Amino acid sequence: MGKFNNLRKFTYVVILYLFCSISGFATHIKAGEFSAKRLSASSLEYEITLTLYYNTSGTSVDPDQVNIDFGDGTSQTVTRQPKTNIGNNTSKNVFVVNHTYNGASTFLVSMRDQNRNANIQNIPGSSNVAFYVEMQLKINPLFGVDNSPVMTVPPIDFGAVNRIFTHNPGAYDPDGDSLSYELIPAQSDFNQIIVGYNYPASPVFGGTSTLGGPAFITLDPVRGDLVWNTPSDYGTPPRFYNIAMKITEWRYGKAIGYIVRDMQVEIFESINHPPKLAIPKDLCIGAGQIVNGTFSATDPDNDDVLLETYGLPYDVPSSPAVAVISPVGVNPTGTFTWQTNCSHVRKQPYQVVFKASDQNAVPILTDIESWLIYVKGPKITNITATPNTNSITLNWPLYTCSNEASQINIYRRDCDSIPPSTDSCKTGPLAGYTLIGTVPSTAITFTDNNKGAGIDKGKSYCYILVAEYPAPGYGESYSSDQVCAALNLDVPVFSSIDVTQTSTTNGKVSLTWYQPTASVVPGPYTYSLERGTGASATSFTPIATITDTFYVDSGLDTKDLNYSYRIKLVNNGLYSSTISTFNLTTVANDNKATLKWNYGTTWLTDSIEVYRKVNSGTFVKLTTLGNTSLSYTDNAIVNCDTVYYFVKQFGSYCDKHLATVATQTSAIDSVRPMSTIPPPAPTLTVQGCNGDLMVFQDVLNWNDLSDPNCNNIDHYNVYFALHTSDGLTLLTQTKNLSYTYINQHTTAGCFAVSATNLAGVEGAQSTKVCVDDCVDYRLPNLLTINGDLLNDLMRPFNIPQGAPRGAEFVRFSVYNCWGALVYYKDTDPNIMWDGSVNGAPISDGIYYFNAEVHFYGRVNKADEVKNIKGWVQLLTAK
């Protein structure tokens, strides 16, 4: 063993000599990162810190200044603070500057500087490649004040060939925001990945993992644990690798910024082995408890080990944690003690990072492990529940962490409590509890009156309280112990409400109820039953005063309406809880029907039964559903059948005095399912005027598409267009097989018909059928203006009903034989020219005319204007 130790020491000396005698490299940047702290909630001033790590071997050329770009169009040259030599040829250089932003936005703070150090294996020509890091700041009033994550573990480490390398940045967020980690390629500028960059475990470098496969590198997205399994002997010493990781902040489930850490690892060939840590297991505790933990490190080579620890618990402003660690030596140990308090409560865990480094070996190898501590809000204690007439009042002492919490949430579960959680990490309400109210964290009482509606008799109610903590930590407390109470049975309690007859005019509703408890209200009892219209009625009318516990309300519209009921106990004037009839709606589709319902009962639902009847058959039970069901789809019905349904609910009270099964039955609802297949196109015929100048209608007829055994057609759609070139538009809908289109001026038009089925699906249109108007516009060529009232006016032939068929207006021009215009008349389709101009007859002779006839409508648009040219002879002699 002694010889082996001597050999190891000799090897270390040789390696150390080689390491220290490498020819001087110009000092370049090894690693770096940004951080930011907002200085005031009332201003947008930030303290921005850039930390860079330089290679100090060779001639010292550490820059005294760097330029920081603030992402708002401005930048500043910043002088570094006094540098610190942290050993291993590395200096730590801190640059701090205050900067105020003008408004809310997203800003990218960045730094780019020449150059990186040489011999970075995964960055080709690294000594000539710029170093670049960035930080995103999102200033948004909705997010509130935000500070960037803080790194506590330096980004400079050593690893050995064929040894697992681990690293953790020791990041924490001062605001309690959650953090996520991801590996990204190293950059040389904004949006510029370094050309030729490879992740350290790339196949380019070879290497074999301890699992037997190729080397790999992982980064735990939650803890930030980086594991490289394992580095190879690729290249010649010194072997540097740079790894970039993006650390993102999350608040309200949204990313609110990130920082990029670009770190460096130097890999040596060595027979040294890294030490091994032993740390506590993750735990959850309530604020106010003390966290105690022990940690230690051992080294396989019996080297001395430096044991260190980092993390937010050491930096919290109130009651920080304390670690006591033995000096550097073999198998060092440490103790961790943290007296937590209410200010430490938050949703995200606190991370404590432990680092063990062997000290008398080259290279110095490390093991890094992280410990998560969740600090939960302590539970609210000593709650009491006092029943009132229709409410329950909760009281409790002032909450231990009332100054830190933001509110207290009250949760309720009907009827019974459930086993409390034994999971020390489980906070918030227990399963089955529903939020019913919220009060300030300083409150000490809450009255549950069901938001003014009053809580129901016949149930016990169990409550738990949970404290909630504000942003950005968003912690919550353990649930309180459960406390239960029930109202006194000093009023009647409904036990059934069943629609026993479905009708629009003679519907019936049967109601039953329990008597009050005799020890609370002595009998005999008189009840005033009241009814309101609607499932949530607010106005009630007395309908009966009885001494029995059963009543049938009749003469109702149970098919289309719902009703609400309540009972006034005449003995004490108190009212029961309100109950309403079952509200069932059914919608049919193709060979199926969907039932949906809601109901208002005072008991707990145990099960739901669905009943069906087809046509004139009898009702049978289809299925039994769970107590939370509010719908059911029946896929086993046939189109065209008339299908009837009703639904029955079964329930119970958790009060032992109310043991009878409670029921609620809906009215009967019916549907007729129909096919959703689009109907075929009808065959259309159109009978127009067909040359009859007295006909001003088009008669459309089409074939019947209905099924005689199951009429699936709801209506037919008639489409119309005036011209063959126009698009069809809906003219009318009809259930008939014909339609008469009447127009006082023209029968021209194009028609098509389609059918729509009972499911509302429209089928294809028929072939378009077009018909034209019947027009006959002719003019005479002889006028004998001699007072015999024959042929003494220029007007169209065959004028029915006092106007030429289809003509809207005419522009009429008359010319003499030399082509001169002698007469012009506009608009009148009858013309009615008597051969005179301005009251004076013109000379006998031959004249030429042009009649530009404008028709009301022709199926071909080009036919709507027609020029009729001709001659006319005028004779005035008797």
Secondary structure as UniProt FT lines:
FT   HELIX           2..20
FT   STRAND          29..38
FT   TURN            41..42
FT   STRAND          45..55
FT   STRAND          65..69
FT   STRAND          75..80
FT   STRAND          84..87
FT   TURN            88..89
FT   STRAND          90..100
FT   STRAND          105..113
FT   TURN            121..122
FT   TURN            124..125
FT   HELIX           126..128
FT   STRAND          131..139
FT   TURN            141..143
FT   STRAND          156..160
FT   TURN            161..162
FT   STRAND          165..167
FT   TURN            174..175
FT   STRAND          178..184
FT   STRAND          187..189
FT   TURN            190..191
FT   STRAND          192..193
FT   TURN            195..196
FT   TURN            200..201
FT   HELIX           203..205
FT   TURN            210..211
FT   STRAND          216..219
FT   TURN            221..223
FT   STRAND          226..229
FT   STRAND          239..251
FT   TURN            252..253
FT   STRAND          254..268
FT   STRAND          276..278
FT   STRAND          283..286
FT   TURN            287..288
FT   STRAND          290..298
FT   TURN            300..301
FT   STRAND          305..311
FT   HELIX           312..314
FT   STRAND          322..325
FT   STRAND          333..339
FT   HELIX           342..344
FT   STRAND          350..358
FT   STRAND          366..377
FT   STRAND          384..387
FT   STRAND          392..395
FT   TURN            400..404
FT   STRAND          407..414
FT   TURN            424..425
FT   TURN            431..432
FT   STRAND          434..440
FT   TURN            441..442
FT   STRAND          445..448
FT   TURN            450..453
FT   TURN            457..458
FT   STRAND          460..468
FT   TURN            471..473
FT   STRAND          476..477
FT   STRAND          483..486
FT   STRAND          493..501
FT   STRAND          507..514
FT   TURN            518..520
FT   STRAND          527..533
FT   TURN            535..536
FT   STRAND          541..546
FT   STRAND          550..556
FT   TURN            558..560
FT   STRAND          563..569
FT   TURN            570..573
FT   STRAND          574..575
FT   STRAND          579..589
FT   TURN            590..591
FT   STRAND          592..600
FT   STRAND          604..614
FT   TURN            615..616
FT   STRAND          620..625
FT   TURN            627..628
FT   STRAND          631..634
FT   TURN            639..640
FT   STRAND          643..652
FT   TURN            656..657
FT   STRAND          662..665
FT   STRAND          669..671
FT   STRAND          684..687
FT   TURN            690..691
FT   TURN            693..694
FT   STRAND          697..702
FT   TURN            708..709
FT   STRAND          713..721
FT   TURN            724..725
FT   STRAND          729..734
FT   STRAND          738..742
FT   STRAND          749..757
FT   TURN            758..759
FT   STRAND          769..771
FT   STRAND          782..784
FT   HELIX           800..802
FT   TURN            805..806
FT   STRAND          807..815
FT   TURN            817..818
FT   STRAND          821..825
FT   TURN            829..830
FT   STRAND          836..837
FT   TURN            838..839
FT   STRAND          840..841
FT   STRAND          845..855
FT   HELIX           861..864
FT   STRAND          865..875
//
